[in-house]
Amino acid sequence: MNINYNKIVNLDKLHDELVKANLVNPADYFGADYFVAKDDADITEINGLIEKHNPSPIPQPKNELEILKETVDTLVLSNLGVL
């Protein structure tokens, strides 16, 4: 069964949420604006998940430079007695 929706979504994030809920197969995603539900998937559960989906981007992990800067900033502030 194809799942179509009329809501702005973050496709990759929504797909991950549907897979985590065991409603779609991970391999049945082609980056299109629909998903293929498992045969035994509950459409009410799918619609509920889509309805509460937050389309904001997934935060990217900090890179090494950002981590290093935060560490240096923390050390400087602690040496100054601010922390």
C-alpha positions in Angstrom: 0.0 0.0 0.0 1.4 3.4 -0.9 1.3 6.1 1.7 0.5 9.6 0.3 0.3 12.7 2.4 -0.5 16.4 2.1 1.9 17.8 4.6 5.3 19.4 4.4 7.7 16.7 5.7 11.4 16.0 6.0 11.4 12.8 3.9 14.5 11.2 5.3 13.4 11.9 8.9 9.8 10.7 8.3 11.1 7.5 6.6 13.3 6.8 9.7 10.3 7.4 12.0 8.2 5.0 9.9 10.9 2.3 9.9 11.5 2.7 13.6 7.7 2.1 14.1 8.0 -1.0 11.9 5.5 0.4 9.4 7.6 0.4 6.3 10.5 -1.6 5.0 13.8 0.3 5.0 14.5 -0.9 1.4 11.2 0.5 0.0 12.3 4.1 0.1 13.3 5.8 -3.1 13.3 9.5 -2.0 9.9 10.0 -3.5 6.9 11.8 -2.0 5.3 8.5 -0.9 6.3 5.4 1.1 5.3 1.8 0.6 3.7 0.4 3.9 4.1 -3.1 5.1 1.1 -5.3 4.3 0.2 -5.6 8.0 0.7 -1.9 8.8 -2.1 0.0 10.5 -3.1 3.0 8.4 -4.4 4.8 11.5 -1.0 4.5 13.2 0.7 5.7 10.0 -1.5 8.7 9.7 -1.0 9.5 13.4 2.8 9.3 13.0 2.7 11.6 9.9 0.4 14.0 11.7 2.8 14.4 14.7 5.9 14.4 12.4 8.2 17.4 13.0 9.7 18.4 9.6 12.6 20.4 11.1 16.1 19.2 9.9 18.0 16.6 11.9 20.8 18.4 13.8 24.2 17.6 12.4 26.8 16.3 14.8 29.5 18.7 15.8 32.7 18.4 13.9 36.2 18.2 15.5 36.9 21.9 15.2 33.6 22.9 16.9 34.3 20.4 19.8 37.9 21.7 20.1 36.7 25.3 20.2 34.1 24.5 22.9 36.7 22.7 25.0 39.2 25.6 24.7 36.5 28.1 25.6 35.5 26.1 28.6 39.1 25.8 29.8 39.7 29.5 29.4 36.5 30.4 31.2 37.3 28.0 34.0 40.8 29.4 34.4 39.4 32.9 34.6 37.1 31.7 37.4 33.9 32.4 35.3 32.8 28.8 35.5 
